[in-house]
Amino acid sequence: MKKYKLIAVLAASMAFTTGCYDLDVFPEDQLNSTTFFQTQAHADQAMMGVYSLMTDEDVFGRQFGFDCLGGVGSGYDPASYATIARGTYTSSEGFVTNKFQKLYEGISRANIVLQNVDKCDMTEELKERYKAEAKFMRALYYFTLMDFWGGVPIYDETTIVEDEFMSMLKPKSDIETVRQFILTDLEEGIKKLPVEWDSTNKGRATSGAALALKGKVLLYAEEYDEAKKCFRELIGETENSQYAGVYKLYEEGENPYSDLFKPGGDESSEMIFAIQNIGGIGQDFGMPTTFYMGTRAAFGSCWNNVMASVNLVDSYEWKDGSPFSWTEAKASYGWNGYPTYNDAVENTETKKKEYPMREEVFYSKLTEDNKSVKEYTTHRAELLSMYENRDPRMASTVILPYTQFKGWVSNKAKDTEFVMTKEVGICNETNGFIRVNGNYEYYPFRTYSEAYPFTFRQLIRV
């Protein structure tokens, strides 16, 4: 009997408490979907969430790895998309499914801004600017999806993910429908985004970025005349263009091309829309470019998964603009051996490949403890002379044999040299040498471009 009385009392207590208290409350010390989107600061935080997906490895973070799918780069491990290069990948592999998923996540974040920014305490003009910014980012993510998959399903701001998550099964739209959706978003950006932001908002999307992306979309669609109109307006060649003088080649410092890849270059007049990063030793706030493309002399823990191919380096011309050839170089410097760096012969005794050009011209010898150079190649000075007489951008782009690299080893600055030896695996950054992981005889990159999606330099080449 006492048991039933207790249950009755508890039931009555619940009835009274539900009448006196509102149980549908939200934590006052935490943000949530109901208490968020009230101020401009909230709108900024949400917009930065849209931008942040760009640095994800499966979005643009490992974009440099695609160099290995052509003649520019060579590499190993997933960062170089090695299975694609070999033709052994499947559509179920992580870098395929993850890219698709992460790009749609970026689209979803842009849609959330579009759905909620009107709730924020901001001027109508500012709300329209933020909507145009979100549409630019949505267009960028959809353009990337279209570039890889063609037609894809379109989900705009009318889709409420938390309500429709289990029923989001739209069929893919044809590629032309996707393209027109992108162009419509970009028109909003061109009309309503500023030409420039203030210094504290450097890197946010501008009307120029929207116009450049529109031109790129049209270029990829082979609508060349329309694309040209966009690009001509952007470089100030059309009447009443508001972009005259805004974008131009970076010409500051003694070596503008090299300085472009240093801190500050991503904010220069050459950059139309560049991913902004904060980085440094022990800080991973940005893209993993240096980690995957640098050697262990870069900051002590790099993998050089992506390296410059021999074909890329050989494509740099002589200073006078004439094509480089090993045959001409041999004639100029009196080298013997085979025509190119990569030519090999098989040793009849060991049945292994040997490279006569490397043997004669490139290899040096280290001391027995491998801590210093015992005997440089007799052609070291000639090699350096050959590099000096080439397009100067080559030496700024790759680390060439017997050139110096200002590195970071054991948590302090260290000058290193790229020395090549026949014995593999004996060069170490601790002893002041460039170590190439895997003992690959390729050229490590000296500069790591993090400026994707597009720059003025790219634009004027089309």
C-alpha positions in Angstrom: 0.0 0.0 0.0 2.8 2.4 0.8 4.3 1.7 -2.6 1.2 2.9 -4.4 0.9 6.0 -2.2 4.4 6.9 -3.2 3.7 6.6 -6.9 0.6 8.7 -6.5 2.5 11.4 -4.7 5.2 11.5 -7.4 2.7 11.7 -10.1 1.0 14.6 -8.4 4.3 16.3 -7.9 5.1 16.0 -11.6 1.8 17.5 -12.5 2.4 20.6 -10.3 6.0 21.1 -11.5 5.1 21.0 -15.2 2.5 23.7 -14.5 5.0 25.9 -12.8 8.2 25.5 -14.8 9.1 25.7 -18.5 11.2 22.7 -19.2 11.9 23.7 -22.9 14.8 26.0 -21.9 18.3 26.4 -23.4 21.7 26.6 -21.5 22.4 30.2 -20.9 26.2 29.6 -21.1 26.2 27.9 -24.5 25.2 28.9 -28.1 22.7 26.8 -30.0 20.5 27.0 -33.0 17.9 29.1 -31.1 20.1 31.6 -29.3 22.6 31.9 -32.2 22.3 34.3 -35.2 21.4 37.4 -33.1 24.4 39.7 -33.7 26.9 40.6 -36.5 29.5 38.7 -34.5 27.4 35.6 -34.9 27.1 36.1 -38.6 30.8 36.5 -38.9 31.4 33.3 -36.9 29.1 31.4 -39.1 30.6 32.9 -42.3 34.1 31.9 -41.1 32.8 28.4 -40.7 31.9 28.4 -44.4 35.4 29.6 -45.3 37.2 27.1 -43.0 36.2 24.1 -45.2 38.6 25.4 -47.9 41.6 24.3 -45.8 40.3 20.8 -45.4 42.7 18.3 -47.0 39.9 16.8 -49.1 38.7 20.2 -50.3 41.6 22.4 -51.3 44.1 21.5 -48.6 45.9 18.9 -50.8 45.3 20.6 -54.1 49.0 20.6 -54.8 48.9 16.8 -55.1 47.2 17.1 -58.4 50.5 18.2 -59.9 51.5 14.5 -59.8 48.7 13.7 -62.2 50.5 15.6 -65.0 54.1 16.4 -65.9 54.7 18.9 -63.1 55.1 16.8 -60.0 56.0 13.3 -58.8 55.3 11.8 -55.4 54.2 9.0 -53.2 51.6 8.3 -50.5 47.9 9.6 -50.6 49.0 13.2 -50.7 50.2 12.7 -54.2 47.1 10.9 -55.3 49.3 8.0 -56.3 46.5 5.5 -56.9 44.9 7.9 -59.4 48.2 8.4 -61.2 48.6 4.6 -61.5 44.9 4.1 -62.5 44.2 1.7 -59.6 41.8 3.8 -57.5 38.1 3.1 -57.1 35.2 5.5 -56.5 34.8 4.2 -52.9 38.3 5.4 -51.8 38.4 8.0 -49.1 39.8 10.9 -51.1 36.9 10.5 -53.5 34.1 10.1 -51.1 35.5 12.6 -48.6 35.9 15.3 -51.2 32.3 14.9 -52.3 31.1 14.9 -48.6 33.2 17.9 -47.5 32.2 20.1 -50.5 28.6 19.5 -49.6 29.3 20.3 -46.0 30.6 23.7 -47.2 27.4 24.1 -49.2 25.3 23.3 -46.2 27.2 25.8 -44.1 26.6 28.5 -46.7 22.9 27.6 -46.8 22.7 27.9 -43.0 24.0 31.5 -43.3 21.5 32.3 -46.0 18.7 30.8 -43.9 19.5 32.7 -40.7 21.4 36.0 -41.4 18.1 38.0 -41.5 17.7 37.2 -37.7 20.9 39.1 -36.9 20.8 42.7 -35.6 22.4 44.2 -38.7 21.5 46.7 -41.4 19.6 45.4 -44.5 22.6 46.4 -46.6 25.0 44.4 -44.5 22.6 41.4 -44.6 22.6 41.5 -48.4 26.4 41.6 -48.4 26.6 38.6 -46.2 24.1 36.7 -48.3 26.1 37.5 -51.4 29.3 36.3 -49.7 27.6 33.0 -48.7 26.4 32.6 -52.3 29.9 33.1 -53.6 31.3 30.4 -51.4 28.4 28.1 -52.3 29.2 28.7 -56.0 32.9 27.9 -55.4 32.0 24.6 -53.7 29.5 23.7 -56.4 32.0 24.7 -59.2 34.5 22.3 -57.6 31.9 19.5 -57.5 31.0 20.1 -61.1 34.6 20.1 -62.1 35.1 16.6 -60.7 31.6 15.0 -61.1 29.8 17.0 -63.7 26.1 17.1 -62.9 25.3 16.9 -59.1 22.3 17.3 -56.9 21.5 20.9 -56.0 20.5 21.8 -52.5 19.9 25.5 -51.9 18.8 27.5 -48.8 15.3 26.0 -49.0 16.7 22.7 -47.7 16.6 22.5 -43.9 19.1 19.7 -43.2 18.0 19.0 -39.6 14.4 18.4 -40.8 15.2 16.6 -44.1 18.4 14.7 -43.4 16.8 11.3 -43.8 15.0 12.2 -47.0 17.7 14.1 -48.9 17.7 12.0 -52.0 17.5 14.5 -54.9 18.7 13.1 -58.2 21.6 14.9 -59.8 20.9 17.8 -62.1 22.5 17.9 -65.5 25.8 19.9 -65.8 24.2 22.9 -67.5 21.6 23.3 -64.7 24.4 23.2 -62.1 26.4 25.7 -64.1 23.5 28.2 -64.4 22.9 27.8 -60.6 26.5 28.7 -60.0 26.4 31.7 -62.4 23.3 33.0 -60.7 25.0 32.9 -57.3 28.0 34.7 -58.7 25.9 37.5 -60.2 24.8 38.3 -56.7 28.4 38.4 -55.6 29.4 40.7 -58.4 26.6 43.1 -57.6 26.6 43.2 -53.8 30.1 42.3 -52.6 32.7 45.1 -52.0 35.6 45.6 -54.4 37.8 45.5 -51.3 37.4 44.8 -47.6 39.1 46.7 -44.8 42.5 45.3 -43.5 40.8 43.3 -40.7 38.7 41.4 -43.2 41.4 40.8 -45.8 40.8 37.6 -47.6 37.0 37.6 -47.6 35.3 37.3 -51.0 35.0 40.4 -53.1 33.1 41.3 -56.2 36.3 40.9 -58.2 36.6 37.3 -56.9 33.0 36.6 -58.0 33.8 38.1 -61.4 37.0 36.0 -61.7 35.2 32.8 -60.8 32.4 33.6 -63.2 35.1 33.9 -65.9 36.6 30.6 -64.9 33.2 28.9 -65.0 32.6 30.2 -68.5 36.1 29.3 -69.6 35.6 25.7 -68.5 32.4 25.7 -70.4 34.3 26.8 -73.5 32.4 30.0 -73.7 35.6 31.8 -74.5 34.2 35.2 -75.6 32.1 35.6 -72.5 35.0 34.5 -70.3 37.2 37.0 -71.9 34.8 39.8 -71.2 35.0 38.9 -67.5 38.7 38.9 -67.4 39.1 42.1 -69.4 36.8 43.9 -67.0 38.8 42.5 -64.0 42.1 43.8 -65.3 40.6 47.2 -66.0 40.5 47.0 -69.8 36.8 47.7 -70.3 35.0 51.0 -70.1 33.9 52.0 -66.5 35.6 49.0 -65.0 35.8 49.5 -61.2 38.8 47.2 -61.0 41.5 49.3 -62.8 44.7 49.0 -60.8 43.1 46.7 -58.1 44.8 43.5 -59.4 48.3 43.5 -60.9 51.5 41.4 -60.8 53.4 41.5 -57.5 56.5 43.6 -58.1 57.8 44.4 -54.6 61.2 43.6 -53.3 64.3 42.4 -55.1 62.8 39.1 -56.2 59.0 39.6 -56.6 58.4 36.1 -57.8 60.1 34.5 -54.9 58.6 37.0 -52.4 55.1 36.1 -53.6 55.4 32.8 -51.8 56.5 34.4 -48.5 54.3 35.8 -45.7 52.4 38.8 -47.2 52.4 37.5 -50.7 49.0 35.9 -50.2 47.7 39.4 -49.4 49.3 41.1 -52.4 47.6 42.8 -55.4 48.3 39.6 -57.4 45.9 37.5 -55.3 42.3 37.7 -56.4 41.1 35.2 -53.9 43.5 33.4 -51.6 43.1 31.1 -48.7 44.4 32.9 -45.6 46.5 30.9 -43.1 48.1 31.4 -39.7 51.1 29.1 -39.3 54.4 28.6 -37.7 56.4 26.1 -35.7 54.0 24.0 -33.7 51.0 25.7 -35.2 48.7 23.9 -37.6 46.3 26.7 -38.4 46.2 26.4 -42.1 47.0 24.2 -45.0 49.4 21.3 -44.9 51.4 22.3 -47.9 54.8 22.7 -46.3 54.4 19.4 -44.4 53.7 17.4 -47.5 55.9 19.3 -50.0 58.9 20.2 -47.8 61.9 18.2 -46.8 62.8 17.5 -43.2 65.0 20.6 -43.4 61.9 22.7 -43.9 60.8 22.6 -40.3 62.1 19.3 -39.1 59.2 17.0 -39.8 58.2 17.1 -43.5 57.7 14.2 -45.9 58.3 15.7 -49.4 55.3 13.6 -50.6 55.1 15.9 -53.7 58.3 16.9 -55.5 59.1 18.7 -58.7 59.4 16.4 -61.7 62.6 16.3 -63.8 60.4 17.3 -66.7 59.2 20.4 -65.0 62.8 21.5 -64.2 64.0 20.7 -67.7 61.2 22.9 -69.1 62.7 26.1 -67.7 64.4 27.9 -70.6 67.8 29.5 -70.8 67.8 33.2 -69.8 67.7 34.3 -73.4 64.4 32.5 -73.9 65.7 29.6 -75.9 64.7 26.0 -74.9 66.9 24.2 -72.5 68.4 20.9 -73.6 70.9 18.6 -72.0 72.6 18.1 -75.3 73.4 21.9 -75.4 74.4 21.9 -71.8 76.8 19.0 -72.4 78.4 20.8 -75.3 78.8 24.0 -73.3 80.4 22.4 -70.3 82.1 19.4 -71.8 80.2 16.7 -70.0 80.2 13.1 -71.3 77.5 10.6 -70.3 74.1 10.2 -71.7 71.8 12.9 -73.1 69.6 13.6 -70.1 69.5 13.3 -66.3 67.1 10.4 -66.5 68.8 8.2 -69.1 69.7 4.8 -67.7 71.7 1.8 -68.8 71.6 -1.7 -67.3 74.8 -3.0 -65.6 75.4 -6.4 -67.2 76.9 -7.7 -64.0 74.5 -6.4 -61.3 71.5 -6.3 -63.6 70.7 -2.9 -62.0 70.0 0.4 -63.7 72.8 3.0 -63.7 72.6 6.7 -64.6 75.8 7.8 -66.4 74.9 11.5 -66.3 74.2 11.5 -62.6 77.4 9.4 -62.0 79.6 11.8 -63.9 78.1 15.2 -63.2 76.0 15.2 -60.0 77.4 12.8 -57.4 79.7 13.9 -54.6 81.2 11.9 -51.8 80.7 12.4 -48.0 83.2 11.6 -45.2 83.1 8.3 -43.6 80.8 9.6 -40.8 78.6 11.3 -43.4 78.8 14.6 -41.5 80.5 16.6 -44.2 81.5 16.6 -47.9 84.7 14.8 -48.6 84.8 15.4 -52.3 82.4 17.5 -54.3 81.7 16.6 -57.9 84.2 18.3 -60.1 81.3 19.8 -62.1 79.7 21.5 -59.1 80.7 25.0 -60.3 79.5 24.2 -63.8 76.1 23.0 -62.5 75.7 26.2 -60.5 76.6 28.2 -63.6 74.0 26.3 -65.6 71.3 27.1 -63.0 72.3 30.7 -63.0 71.9 30.9 -66.8 68.3 29.6 -66.7 65.0 31.3 -66.1 65.4 32.7 -62.6 62.0 31.4 -61.5 63.5 27.9 -61.6 65.8 28.6 -58.7 63.0 30.2 -56.7 60.7 27.3 -57.3 62.8 24.2 -56.6 65.9 23.3 -54.6 68.6 22.6 -57.1 71.6 20.4 -56.4 74.4 22.2 -54.6 72.2 25.2 -53.8 71.5 26.4 -50.3 68.3 26.2 -48.3 67.6 28.1 -45.1 66.0 25.4 -43.1 64.8 24.7 -39.6 66.3 21.7 -37.8 66.0 20.7 -34.1 63.9 23.7 -33.5 66.4 26.3 -34.7 67.5 27.8 -38.0 70.0 25.9 -40.0 71.5 26.5 -43.4 71.5 23.3 -45.5 72.7 22.2 -48.9 71.3 19.8 -51.5 74.2 17.4 -52.0 73.7 14.3 -54.2 75.5 11.0 -53.6 75.5 7.6 -55.2 75.1 6.0 -51.8 71.4 6.4 -50.9 70.1 7.5 -47.5 73.3 9.0 -46.1 72.4 12.7 -46.4 70.8 14.1 -43.2 69.5 17.6 -42.3 71.2 17.4 -38.9 74.6 17.4 -40.7 73.5 20.3 -42.9 72.2 18.3 -46.0 68.8 18.1 -47.6 67.3 14.7 -47.0 64.8 13.5 -49.6 62.5 10.9 -48.1 62.5 7.6 -49.8 65.8 8.5 -51.4 64.0 9.7 -54.5 66.2 11.5 -57.0 63.8 14.3 -57.7 63.9 18.0 -57.0 62.3 19.2 -53.8 60.1 22.2 -54.0 61.5 25.4 -52.5 58.2 27.4 -52.5 54.8 26.1 -51.5 51.9 28.0 -53.2 48.8 28.2 -51.0 46.9 30.7 -53.1 44.2 28.5 -54.6 41.6 29.1 -56.0 42.9 31.8 -58.4 45.4 34.5 -58.9 45.9 37.4 -61.3 48.9 35.6 -62.7 46.7 32.7 -63.7 44.1 34.9 -65.1 46.3 36.8 -67.5 47.6 33.5 -69.0 44.2 32.4 -70.4 
